[in-house]
Amino acid sequence: MMWAKAPVSGNVSAVSARTAADRRGFLVDGLRPVECTACGTCVLVKKSSQHHTSIQWQTSTDNCAEYAAQNKPAALMDTCSKLRASIESLVSEGLLEVPDG
């Protein structure tokens, strides 16, 4: 059975290539390294809009004092305020692009 939105007579390898390109676009393209000015942790950041920020941690959160002060897993916490401030500082300086302005 074919997926309803897949091309009926389309080339499967072409569809697969477009799917891989879409995945790259969402997960990798546009990510920029950002270093927290407080603890030095480096993360990958992508601003999709003024209100949407994607952050990919490349290391553990062990160096972050704000995360260490919490008694819950880092995955259940928002980004620490100092990292958020580091990101917003780059945005305000024009060093981290925001697509919608």
PDB file as gemmi writes it, atoms N, CA and C in Angstrom:
CRYST1    1.000    1.000    1.000  90.00  90.00  90.00 P 1                      
ATOM      1  N   MET A   1       0.838  -1.177   0.000  1.00  0.00           N  
ATOM      2  CA  MET A   1       0.000   0.000   0.000  1.00  0.00           C  
ATOM      3  C   MET A   1       0.885   1.242   0.000  1.00  0.00           C  
ATOM      4  N   MET A   2       0.600   2.198  -0.864  1.00  0.00           N  
ATOM      5  CA  MET A   2       1.350   3.450  -0.966  1.00  0.00           C  
ATOM      6  C   MET A   2       0.770   4.458   0.014  1.00  0.00           C  
ATOM      7  N   TRP A   3       1.644   5.294   0.519  1.00  0.00           N  
ATOM      8  CA  TRP A   3       1.195   6.411   1.339  1.00  0.00           C  
ATOM      9  C   TRP A   3       0.391   7.336   0.446  1.00  0.00           C  
ATOM     10  N   ALA A   4      -0.702   7.887   0.943  1.00  0.00           N  
ATOM     11  CA  ALA A   4      -1.630   8.654   0.121  1.00  0.00           C  
ATOM     12  C   ALA A   4      -0.978   9.874  -0.534  1.00  0.00           C  
ATOM     13  N   LYS A   5       0.023  10.474   0.109  1.00  0.00           N  
ATOM     14  CA  LYS A   5       0.626  11.683  -0.449  1.00  0.00           C  
ATOM     15  C   LYS A   5       1.882  11.404  -1.263  1.00  0.00           C  
ATOM     16  N   ALA A   6       2.305  10.180  -1.300  1.00  0.00           N  
ATOM     17  CA  ALA A   6       3.490   9.833  -2.088  1.00  0.00           C  
ATOM     18  C   ALA A   6       3.107   9.767  -3.563  1.00  0.00           C  
ATOM     19  N   PRO A   7       4.024  10.146  -4.433  1.00  0.00           N  
ATOM     20  CA  PRO A   7       3.706  10.059  -5.863  1.00  0.00           C  
ATOM     21  C   PRO A   7       3.463   8.611  -6.273  1.00  0.00           C  
ATOM     22  N   VAL A   8       2.380   8.385  -6.979  1.00  0.00           N  
ATOM     23  CA  VAL A   8       2.007   7.028  -7.373  1.00  0.00           C  
ATOM     24  C   VAL A   8       3.018   6.440  -8.342  1.00  0.00           C  
ATOM     25  N   SER A   9       3.444   7.217  -9.302  1.00  0.00           N  
ATOM     26  CA  SER A   9       4.390   6.701 -10.285  1.00  0.00           C  
ATOM     27  C   SER A   9       5.777   7.306 -10.093  1.00  0.00           C  
ATOM     28  N   GLY A  10       6.027   7.872  -8.906  1.00  0.00           N  
ATOM     29  CA  GLY A  10       7.294   8.558  -8.660  1.00  0.00           C  
ATOM     30  C   GLY A  10       8.455   7.605  -8.457  1.00  0.00           C  
ATOM     31  N   ASN A  11       9.616   8.138  -8.597  1.00  0.00           N  
ATOM     32  CA  ASN A  11      10.857   7.415  -8.403  1.00  0.00           C  
ATOM     33  C   ASN A  11      11.135   7.326  -6.904  1.00  0.00           C  
ATOM     34  N   VAL A  12      11.182   6.122  -6.364  1.00  0.00           N  
ATOM     35  CA  VAL A  12      11.364   5.924  -4.931  1.00  0.00           C  
ATOM     36  C   VAL A  12      12.676   6.533  -4.453  1.00  0.00           C  
ATOM     37  N   SER A  13      13.732   6.415  -5.223  1.00  0.00           N  
ATOM     38  CA  SER A  13      15.012   6.983  -4.795  1.00  0.00           C  
ATOM     39  C   SER A  13      14.958   8.516  -4.773  1.00  0.00           C  
ATOM     40  N   ALA A  14      14.197   9.135  -5.671  1.00  0.00           N  
ATOM     41  CA  ALA A  14      14.051  10.588  -5.672  1.00  0.00           C  
ATOM     42  C   ALA A  14      13.273  11.043  -4.441  1.00  0.00           C  
ATOM     43  N   VAL A  15      12.223  10.304  -4.095  1.00  0.00           N  
ATOM     44  CA  VAL A  15      11.444  10.623  -2.892  1.00  0.00           C  
ATOM     45  C   VAL A  15      12.327  10.470  -1.661  1.00  0.00           C  
ATOM     46  N   SER A  16      13.118   9.420  -1.625  1.00  0.00           N  
ATOM     47  CA  SER A  16      14.023   9.185  -0.504  1.00  0.00           C  
ATOM     48  C   SER A  16      15.051  10.308  -0.371  1.00  0.00           C  
ATOM     49  N   ALA A  17      15.567  10.778  -1.487  1.00  0.00           N  
ATOM     50  CA  ALA A  17      16.548  11.871  -1.474  1.00  0.00           C  
ATOM     51  C   ALA A  17      15.911  13.161  -0.962  1.00  0.00           C  
ATOM     52  N   ARG A  18      14.670  13.432  -1.388  1.00  0.00           N  
ATOM     53  CA  ARG A  18      13.980  14.638  -0.905  1.00  0.00           C  
ATOM     54  C   ARG A  18      13.699  14.528   0.595  1.00  0.00           C  
ATOM     55  N   THR A  19      13.358  13.337   1.056  1.00  0.00           N  
ATOM     56  CA  THR A  19      13.117  13.116   2.483  1.00  0.00           C  
ATOM     57  C   THR A  19      14.390  13.356   3.284  1.00  0.00           C  
ATOM     58  N   ALA A  20      15.518  12.868   2.792  1.00  0.00           N  
ATOM     59  CA  ALA A  20      16.802  13.075   3.471  1.00  0.00           C  
ATOM     60  C   ALA A  20      17.156  14.559   3.498  1.00  0.00           C  
ATOM     61  N   ALA A  21      16.879  15.267   2.407  1.00  0.00           N  
ATOM     62  CA  ALA A  21      17.155  16.700   2.359  1.00  0.00           C  
ATOM     63  C   ALA A  21      16.278  17.460   3.346  1.00  0.00           C  
ATOM     64  N   ASP A  22      15.013  17.073   3.447  1.00  0.00           N  
ATOM     65  CA  ASP A  22      14.109  17.699   4.423  1.00  0.00           C  
ATOM     66  C   ASP A  22      14.609  17.471   5.844  1.00  0.00           C  
ATOM     67  N   ARG A  23      15.029  16.245   6.124  1.00  0.00           N  
ATOM     68  CA  ARG A  23      15.536  15.912   7.457  1.00  0.00           C  
ATOM     69  C   ARG A  23      16.763  16.759   7.795  1.00  0.00           C  
ATOM     70  N   ARG A  24      17.685  16.872   6.840  1.00  0.00           N  
ATOM     71  CA  ARG A  24      18.874  17.716   7.038  1.00  0.00           C  
ATOM     72  C   ARG A  24      18.465  19.156   7.310  1.00  0.00           C  
ATOM     73  N   GLY A  25      17.499  19.646   6.562  1.00  0.00           N  
ATOM     74  CA  GLY A  25      17.044  21.018   6.722  1.00  0.00           C  
ATOM     75  C   GLY A  25      16.489  21.292   8.110  1.00  0.00           C  
ATOM     76  N   PHE A  26      15.771  20.333   8.653  1.00  0.00           N  
ATOM     77  CA  PHE A  26      15.188  20.523   9.972  1.00  0.00           C  
ATOM     78  C   PHE A  26      16.177  20.268  11.097  1.00  0.00           C  
ATOM     79  N   LEU A  27      17.092  19.318  10.928  1.00  0.00           N  
ATOM     80  CA  LEU A  27      17.948  18.888  12.033  1.00  0.00           C  
ATOM     81  C   LEU A  27      19.368  19.432  12.022  1.00  0.00           C  
ATOM     82  N   VAL A  28      19.873  19.847  10.863  1.00  0.00           N  
ATOM     83  CA  VAL A  28      21.283  20.221  10.783  1.00  0.00           C  
ATOM     84  C   VAL A  28      21.494  21.612  10.182  1.00  0.00           C  
ATOM     85  N   ASP A  29      20.864  21.887   9.055  1.00  0.00           N  
ATOM     86  CA  ASP A  29      21.106  23.151   8.349  1.00  0.00           C  
ATOM     87  C   ASP A  29      20.793  24.348   9.240  1.00  0.00           C  
ATOM     88  N   GLY A  30      21.661  25.320   9.208  1.00  0.00           N  
ATOM     89  CA  GLY A  30      21.442  26.551   9.948  1.00  0.00           C  
ATOM     90  C   GLY A  30      21.922  26.539  11.386  1.00  0.00           C  
ATOM     91  N   LEU A  31      22.402  25.399  11.888  1.00  0.00           N  
ATOM     92  CA  LEU A  31      22.901  25.341  13.259  1.00  0.00           C  
ATOM     93  C   LEU A  31      24.253  26.032  13.346  1.00  0.00           C  
ATOM     94  N   ARG A  32      24.425  26.845  14.373  1.00  0.00           N  
ATOM     95  CA  ARG A  32      25.669  27.578  14.591  1.00  0.00           C  
ATOM     96  C   ARG A  32      26.155  27.326  16.003  1.00  0.00           C  
ATOM     97  N   PRO A  33      27.459  27.192  16.197  1.00  0.00           N  
ATOM     98  CA  PRO A  33      27.975  27.003  17.557  1.00  0.00           C  
ATOM     99  C   PRO A  33      27.825  28.291  18.370  1.00  0.00           C  
ATOM    100  N   VAL A  34      27.378  28.123  19.597  1.00  0.00           N  
ATOM    101  CA  VAL A  34      27.239  29.241  20.533  1.00  0.00           C  
ATOM    102  C   VAL A  34      27.828  28.793  21.861  1.00  0.00           C  
ATOM    103  N   GLU A  35      28.664  29.631  22.427  1.00  0.00           N  
ATOM    104  CA  GLU A  35      29.289  29.324  23.712  1.00  0.00           C  
ATOM    105  C   GLU A  35      28.625  30.157  24.806  1.00  0.00           C  
ATOM    106  N   CYS A  36      28.257  29.493  25.903  1.00  0.00           N  
ATOM    107  CA  CYS A  36      27.683  30.197  27.042  1.00  0.00           C  
ATOM    108  C   CYS A  36      28.759  31.091  27.657  1.00  0.00           C  
ATOM    109  N   THR A  37      28.430  32.349  27.889  1.00  0.00           N  
ATOM    110  CA  THR A  37      29.405  33.275  28.449  1.00  0.00           C  
ATOM    111  C   THR A  37      29.671  33.007  29.931  1.00  0.00           C  
ATOM    112  N   ALA A  38      28.797  32.229  30.581  1.00  0.00           N  
ATOM    113  CA  ALA A  38      28.975  31.937  32.004  1.00  0.00           C  
ATOM    114  C   ALA A  38      29.834  30.699  32.253  1.00  0.00           C  
ATOM    115  N   CYS A  39      29.525  29.593  31.569  1.00  0.00           N  
ATOM    116  CA  CYS A  39      30.230  28.341  31.872  1.00  0.00           C  
ATOM    117  C   CYS A  39      31.092  27.826  30.729  1.00  0.00           C  
ATOM    118  N   GLY A  40      30.955  28.415  29.528  1.00  0.00           N  
ATOM    119  CA  GLY A  40      31.775  28.001  28.402  1.00  0.00           C  
ATOM    120  C   GLY A  40      31.255  26.811  27.633  1.00  0.00           C  
ATOM    121  N   THR A  41      30.118  26.254  28.049  1.00  0.00           N  
ATOM    122  CA  THR A  41      29.536  25.134  27.322  1.00  0.00           C  
ATOM    123  C   THR A  41      29.178  25.579  25.917  1.00  0.00           C  
ATOM    124  N   CYS A  42      29.526  24.763  24.927  1.00  0.00           N  
ATOM    125  CA  CYS A  42      29.227  25.083  23.536  1.00  0.00           C  
ATOM    126  C   CYS A  42      28.066  24.223  23.060  1.00  0.00           C  
ATOM    127  N   VAL A  43      27.062  24.867  22.478  1.00  0.00           N  
ATOM    128  CA  VAL A  43      25.895  24.180  21.932  1.00  0.00           C  
ATOM    129  C   VAL A  43      25.724  24.621  20.482  1.00  0.00           C  
ATOM    130  N   LEU A  44      24.900  23.893  19.744  1.00  0.00           N  
ATOM    131  CA  LEU A  44      24.539  24.294  18.383  1.00  0.00           C  
ATOM    132  C   LEU A  44      23.163  24.922  18.442  1.00  0.00           C  
ATOM    133  N   VAL A  45      23.007  26.085  17.788  1.00  0.00           N  
ATOM    134  CA  VAL A  45      21.774  26.857  17.887  1.00  0.00           C  
ATOM    135  C   VAL A  45      21.275  27.234  16.501  1.00  0.00           C  
ATOM    136  N   LYS A  46      19.954  27.205  16.370  1.00  0.00           N  
ATOM    137  CA  LYS A  46      19.302  27.661  15.141  1.00  0.00           C  
ATOM    138  C   LYS A  46      18.076  28.466  15.546  1.00  0.00           C  
ATOM    139  N   LYS A  47      17.991  29.679  15.053  1.00  0.00           N  
ATOM    140  CA  LYS A  47      16.811  30.504  15.279  1.00  0.00           C  
ATOM    141  C   LYS A  47      15.900  30.331  14.073  1.00  0.00           C  
ATOM    142  N   SER A  48      14.718  29.753  14.268  1.00  0.00           N  
ATOM    143  CA  SER A  48      13.752  29.596  13.179  1.00  0.00           C  
ATOM    144  C   SER A  48      12.837  30.798  13.079  1.00  0.00           C  
ATOM    145  N   SER A  49      12.691  31.518  14.192  1.00  0.00           N  
ATOM    146  CA  SER A  49      11.923  32.759  14.240  1.00  0.00           C  
ATOM    147  C   SER A  49      12.364  33.505  15.487  1.00  0.00           C  
ATOM    148  N   GLN A  50      11.800  34.680  15.711  1.00  0.00           N  
ATOM    149  CA  GLN A  50      12.165  35.446  16.897  1.00  0.00           C  
ATOM    150  C   GLN A  50      11.833  34.675  18.182  1.00  0.00           C  
ATOM    151  N   HIS A  51      10.794  33.855  18.132  1.00  0.00           N  
ATOM    152  CA  HIS A  51      10.340  33.149  19.327  1.00  0.00           C  
ATOM    153  C   HIS A  51      10.727  31.671  19.376  1.00  0.00           C  
ATOM    154  N   HIS A  52      11.319  31.150  18.311  1.00  0.00           N  
ATOM    155  CA  HIS A  52      11.666  29.720  18.275  1.00  0.00           C  
ATOM    156  C   HIS A  52      13.173  29.542  18.132  1.00  0.00           C  
ATOM    157  N   THR A  53      13.747  28.844  19.110  1.00  0.00           N  
ATOM    158  CA  THR A  53      15.178  28.576  19.112  1.00  0.00           C  
ATOM    159  C   THR A  53      15.392  27.081  19.284  1.00  0.00           C  
ATOM    160  N   SER A  54      16.143  26.466  18.390  1.00  0.00           N  
ATOM    161  CA  SER A  54      16.521  25.060  18.529  1.00  0.00           C  
ATOM    162  C   SER A  54      17.928  25.002  19.103  1.00  0.00           C  
ATOM    163  N   ILE A  55      18.108  24.177  20.132  1.00  0.00           N  
ATOM    164  CA  ILE A  55      19.406  24.039  20.776  1.00  0.00           C  
ATOM    165  C   ILE A  55      19.770  22.564  20.819  1.00  0.00           C  
ATOM    166  N   GLN A  56      20.942  22.234  20.320  1.00  0.00           N  
ATOM    167  CA  GLN A  56      21.459  20.870  20.391  1.00  0.00           C  
ATOM    168  C   GLN A  56      22.697  20.879  21.265  1.00  0.00           C  
ATOM    169  N   TRP A  57      22.592  20.193  22.395  1.00  0.00           N  
ATOM    170  CA  TRP A  57      23.740  20.068  23.295  1.00  0.00           C  
ATOM    171  C   TRP A  57      24.683  19.029  22.724  1.00  0.00           C  
ATOM    172  N   GLN A  58      25.965  19.347  22.695  1.00  0.00           N  
ATOM    173  CA  GLN A  58      26.978  18.439  22.179  1.00  0.00           C  
ATOM    174  C   GLN A  58      27.728  17.739  23.315  1.00  0.00           C  
ATOM    175  N   THR A  59      27.580  18.257  24.526  1.00  0.00           N  
ATOM    176  CA  THR A  59      28.251  17.698  25.703  1.00  0.00           C  
ATOM    177  C   THR A  59      27.236  17.622  26.834  1.00  0.00           C  
ATOM    178  N   SER A  60      27.646  17.135  27.977  1.00  0.00           N  
ATOM    179  CA  SER A  60      26.747  17.075  29.124  1.00  0.00           C  
ATOM    180  C   SER A  60      26.555  18.481  29.694  1.00  0.00           C  
ATOM    181  N   THR A  61      25.627  18.593  30.614  1.00  0.00           N  
ATOM    182  CA  THR A  61      25.348  19.876  31.261  1.00  0.00           C  
ATOM    183  C   THR A  61      26.122  20.020  32.567  1.00  0.00           C  
ATOM    184  N   ASP A  62      27.119  19.180  32.780  1.00  0.00           N  
ATOM    185  CA  ASP A  62      27.851  19.153  34.052  1.00  0.00           C  
ATOM    186  C   ASP A  62      28.525  20.476  34.405  1.00  0.00           C  
ATOM    187  N   ASN A  63      28.951  21.263  33.436  1.00  0.00           N  
ATOM    188  CA  ASN A  63      29.650  22.523  33.716  1.00  0.00           C  
ATOM    189  C   ASN A  63      28.712  23.672  34.041  1.00  0.00           C  
ATOM    190  N   CYS A  64      27.416  23.471  33.886  1.00  0.00           N  
ATOM    191  CA  CYS A  64      26.446  24.547  34.077  1.00  0.00           C  
ATOM    192  C   CYS A  64      25.969  24.578  35.529  1.00  0.00           C  
ATOM    193  N   ALA A  65      26.255  25.677  36.221  1.00  0.00           N  
ATOM    194  CA  ALA A  65      25.856  25.815  37.626  1.00  0.00           C  
ATOM    195  C   ALA A  65      24.335  25.843  37.784  1.00  0.00           C  
ATOM    196  N   GLU A  66      23.648  26.426  36.819  1.00  0.00           N  
ATOM    197  CA  GLU A  66      22.181  26.508  36.901  1.00  0.00           C  
ATOM    198  C   GLU A  66      21.545  25.126  36.811  1.00  0.00           C  
ATOM    199  N   TYR A  67      22.051  24.283  35.919  1.00  0.00           N  
ATOM    200  CA  TYR A  67      21.558  22.912  35.833  1.00  0.00           C  
ATOM    201  C   TYR A  67      21.933  22.119  37.090  1.00  0.00           C  
ATOM    202  N   ALA A  68      23.157  22.316  37.592  1.00  0.00           N  
ATOM    203  CA  ALA A  68      23.629  21.582  38.757  1.00  0.00           C  
ATOM    204  C   ALA A  68      22.798  21.899  39.998  1.00  0.00           C  
ATOM    205  N   ALA A  69      22.242  23.104  40.076  1.00  0.00           N  
ATOM    206  CA  ALA A  69      21.455  23.512  41.239  1.00  0.00           C  
ATOM    207  C   ALA A  69      20.080  22.848  41.274  1.00  0.00           C  
ATOM    208  N   GLN A  70      19.655  22.272  40.167  1.00  0.00           N  
ATOM    209  CA  GLN A  70      18.346  21.611  40.094  1.00  0.00           C  
ATOM    210  C   GLN A  70      18.461  20.143  40.475  1.00  0.00           C  
ATOM    211  N   ASN A  71      17.396  19.612  41.004  1.00  0.00           N  
ATOM    212  CA  ASN A  71      17.382  18.184  41.352  1.00  0.00           C  
ATOM    213  C   ASN A  71      16.495  17.404  40.395  1.00  0.00           C  
ATOM    214  N   LYS A  72      16.647  17.664  39.127  1.00  0.00           N  
ATOM    215  CA  LYS A  72      15.902  16.913  38.118  1.00  0.00           C  
ATOM    216  C   LYS A  72      16.757  16.782  36.874  1.00  0.00           C  
ATOM    217  N   PRO A  73      16.448  15.811  36.024  1.00  0.00           N  
ATOM    218  CA  PRO A  73      17.246  15.612  34.807  1.00  0.00           C  
ATOM    219  C   PRO A  73      17.230  16.854  33.913  1.00  0.00           C  
ATOM    220  N   ALA A  74      18.358  17.137  33.304  1.00  0.00           N  
ATOM    221  CA  ALA A  74      18.487  18.307  32.436  1.00  0.00           C  
ATOM    222  C   ALA A  74      17.473  18.270  31.291  1.00  0.00           C  
ATOM    223  N   ALA A  75      17.120  17.081  30.832  1.00  0.00           N  
ATOM    224  CA  ALA A  75      16.171  16.964  29.724  1.00  0.00           C  
ATOM    225  C   ALA A  75      14.787  17.505  30.088  1.00  0.00           C  
ATOM    226  N   LEU A  76      14.495  17.614  31.372  1.00  0.00           N  
ATOM    227  CA  LEU A  76      13.200  18.112  31.812  1.00  0.00           C  
ATOM    228  C   LEU A  76      13.217  19.610  32.116  1.00  0.00           C  
ATOM    229  N   MET A  77      14.343  20.251  31.895  1.00  0.00           N  
ATOM    230  CA  MET A  77      14.488  21.672  32.211  1.00  0.00           C  
ATOM    231  C   MET A  77      14.561  22.511  30.943  1.00  0.00           C  
ATOM    232  N   ASP A  78      14.137  23.758  31.067  1.00  0.00           N  
ATOM    233  CA  ASP A  78      14.359  24.703  29.983  1.00  0.00           C  
ATOM    234  C   ASP A  78      15.846  25.030  29.947  1.00  0.00           C  
ATOM    235  N   THR A  79      16.272  25.681  28.894  1.00  0.00           N  
ATOM    236  CA  THR A  79      17.665  26.114  28.804  1.00  0.00           C  
ATOM    237  C   THR A  79      17.968  27.083  29.934  1.00  0.00           C  
ATOM    238  N   CYS A  80      19.168  27.030  30.450  1.00  0.00           N  
ATOM    239  CA  CYS A  80      19.522  27.922  31.558  1.00  0.00           C  
ATOM    240  C   CYS A  80      19.463  29.379  31.100  1.00  0.00           C  
ATOM    241  N   SER A  81      19.204  30.263  32.048  1.00  0.00           N  
ATOM    242  CA  SER A  81      19.022  31.679  31.717  1.00  0.00           C  
ATOM    243  C   SER A  81      20.288  32.307  31.153  1.00  0.00           C  
ATOM    244  N   LYS A  82      21.452  31.839  31.582  1.00  0.00           N  
ATOM    245  CA  LYS A  82      22.707  32.429  31.098  1.00  0.00           C  
ATOM    246  C   LYS A  82      22.995  32.021  29.656  1.00  0.00           C  
ATOM    247  N   LEU A  83      22.687  30.783  29.301  1.00  0.00           N  
ATOM    248  CA  LEU A  83      22.839  30.361  27.903  1.00  0.00           C  
ATOM    249  C   LEU A  83      21.845  31.116  27.035  1.00  0.00           C  
ATOM    250  N   ARG A  84      20.608  31.249  27.510  1.00  0.00           N  
ATOM    251  CA  ARG A  84      19.604  31.998  26.754  1.00  0.00           C  
ATOM    252  C   ARG A  84      20.079  33.443  26.536  1.00  0.00           C  
ATOM    253  N   ALA A  85      20.654  34.053  27.567  1.00  0.00           N  
ATOM    254  CA  ALA A  85      21.164  35.422  27.436  1.00  0.00           C  
ATOM    255  C   ALA A  85      22.316  35.481  26.434  1.00  0.00           C  
ATOM    256  N   SER A  86      23.168  34.454  26.426  1.00  0.00           N  
ATOM    257  CA  SER A  86      24.280  34.405  25.464  1.00  0.00           C  
ATOM    258  C   SER A  86      23.742  34.353  24.035  1.00  0.00           C  
ATOM    259  N   ILE A  87      22.697  33.557  23.822  1.00  0.00           N  
ATOM    260  CA  ILE A  87      22.092  33.430  22.490  1.00  0.00           C  
ATOM    261  C   ILE A  87      21.448  34.750  22.079  1.00  0.00           C  
ATOM    262  N   GLU A  88      20.666  35.337  22.970  1.00  0.00           N  
ATOM    263  CA  GLU A  88      19.982  36.594  22.646  1.00  0.00           C  
ATOM    264  C   GLU A  88      20.961  37.733  22.408  1.00  0.00           C  
ATOM    265  N   SER A  89      22.099  37.696  23.083  1.00  0.00           N  
ATOM    266  CA  SER A  89      23.128  38.708  22.853  1.00  0.00           C  
ATOM    267  C   SER A  89      23.656  38.616  21.422  1.00  0.00           C  
ATOM    268  N   LEU A  90      23.893  37.396  20.946  1.00  0.00           N  
ATOM    269  CA  LEU A  90      24.357  37.208  19.566  1.00  0.00           C  
ATOM    270  C   LEU A  90      23.302  37.660  18.565  1.00  0.00           C  
ATOM    271  N   VAL A  91      22.031  37.390  18.879  1.00  0.00           N  
ATOM    272  CA  VAL A  91      20.945  37.835  18.003  1.00  0.00           C  
ATOM    273  C   VAL A  91      20.923  39.361  17.938  1.00  0.00           C  
ATOM    274  N   SER A  92      20.994  40.009  19.085  1.00  0.00           N  
ATOM    275  CA  SER A  92      20.917  41.474  19.106  1.00  0.00           C  
ATOM    276  C   SER A  92      22.123  42.134  18.422  1.00  0.00           C  
ATOM    277  N   GLU A  93      23.276  41.445  18.428  1.00  0.00           N  
ATOM    278  CA  GLU A  93      24.462  41.957  17.744  1.00  0.00           C  
ATOM    279  C   GLU A  93      24.456  41.629  16.250  1.00  0.00           C  
ATOM    280  N   GLY A  94      23.459  40.856  15.802  1.00  0.00           N  
ATOM    281  CA  GLY A  94      23.371  40.480  14.403  1.00  0.00           C  
ATOM    282  C   GLY A  94      24.301  39.337  14.025  1.00  0.00           C  
ATOM    283  N   LEU A  95      24.843  38.631  15.028  1.00  0.00           N  
ATOM    284  CA  LEU A  95      25.781  37.535  14.757  1.00  0.00           C  
ATOM    285  C   LEU A  95      25.087  36.177  14.646  1.00  0.00           C  
ATOM    286  N   LEU A  96      23.802  36.125  15.012  1.00  0.00           N  
ATOM    287  CA  LEU A  96      22.999  34.913  14.872  1.00  0.00           C  
ATOM    288  C   LEU A  96      21.728  35.314  14.151  1.00  0.00           C  
ATOM    289  N   GLU A  97      21.550  34.793  12.958  1.00  0.00           N  
ATOM    290  CA  GLU A  97      20.466  35.196  12.074  1.00  0.00           C  
ATOM    291  C   GLU A  97      19.106  34.684  12.567  1.00  0.00           C  
ATOM    292  N   VAL A  98      18.107  35.575  12.470  1.00  0.00           N  
ATOM    293  CA  VAL A  98      16.715  35.216  12.740  1.00  0.00           C  
ATOM    294  C   VAL A  98      15.966  35.434  11.429  1.00  0.00           C  
ATOM    295  N   PRO A  99      15.423  34.361  10.824  1.00  0.00           N  
ATOM    296  CA  PRO A  99      14.814  34.476   9.501  1.00  0.00           C  
ATOM    297  C   PRO A  99      13.746  35.544   9.354  1.00  0.00           C  
ATOM    298  N   ASP A 100      12.894  35.738  10.368  1.00  0.00           N  
ATOM    299  CA  ASP A 100      11.816  36.708  10.206  1.00  0.00           C  
ATOM    300  C   ASP A 100      12.143  38.072  10.782  1.00  0.00           C  
ATOM    301  N   GLY A 101      13.418  38.326  11.005  1.00  0.00           N  
ATOM    302  CA  GLY A 101      13.779  39.665  11.354  1.00  0.00           C  
ATOM    303  C   GLY A 101      14.454  39.897  12.627  1.00  0.00           C  
TER     304      GLY A 101                                                      
END                                                                             
